[in-house]
């Protein structure tokens, strides 16, 4: 499997399972309806675990343009390869979102809350305050990448294939799943912790294109926050890691 295909498939599984748990919790008539935040954050962490297990041996399992940007800044991946990874991540995220809709389409029809239907695909702030919302995404992504850098640094010499760019796969699926879990539990209550531009923007576009009745608008006024915030957080994490040294 090529790194490009691995990033598509790994990110696709991430969104299929992550978006799937939101659908199960918020849509009308599902078996998991009203399951709550603990269910959502736990399942998203496990979704990361699954994506990393699949893509890790082939691409390093970035699954996130913010991760790829940080690895490029740190010199672990070239610009062309980084662009390829990011494209694959958006393709995978959009594919995963489509399959969530395909599986839950009857429940989308039964749900009258437009915001709930859109929440299956992308994030929205609990309290709309764009500067604070941006800070939330920056800090959440900074925590993710700062932890990833120190995990990968500790295991760098044990990377099984030097041709695989450093990423989430180099530290194993379980540690990064725990990092994502605690970010969701501790910091996710403000914006829904996108911490991944592809995870938010790709499915947001899919939501806009799908034939979903009475759906919420695209919300371009907010849609930039879960894209710019994670990228800023990733860049700051990479800069901090390089400044502090290993």
Buried (B, 14 or more C-beta within 10 A) or exposed (E): BEBBBBBBBBBBBBBBBBBBBBBBBBBBEBEBBEBEEEBBBBBBBBBBBBBBBBBBBBBBBBBBBBBBBBBBBBEBBEEEBBEBBBBBBBBBBBBBBBBBBEBBEEBBBEBEEBEBBBBBBBBBBEEEEEEEBBBBBBBBBBBBBBBBBBBBBEBBEEBEEEEBBBBBBBBBBEBBBBBBBBBBBEBBBBBBBBBBBBBBBBBBBBBBEBEBEEBBEBBEEBBBBBBBBBBBBBBBBBEEBEEEEE
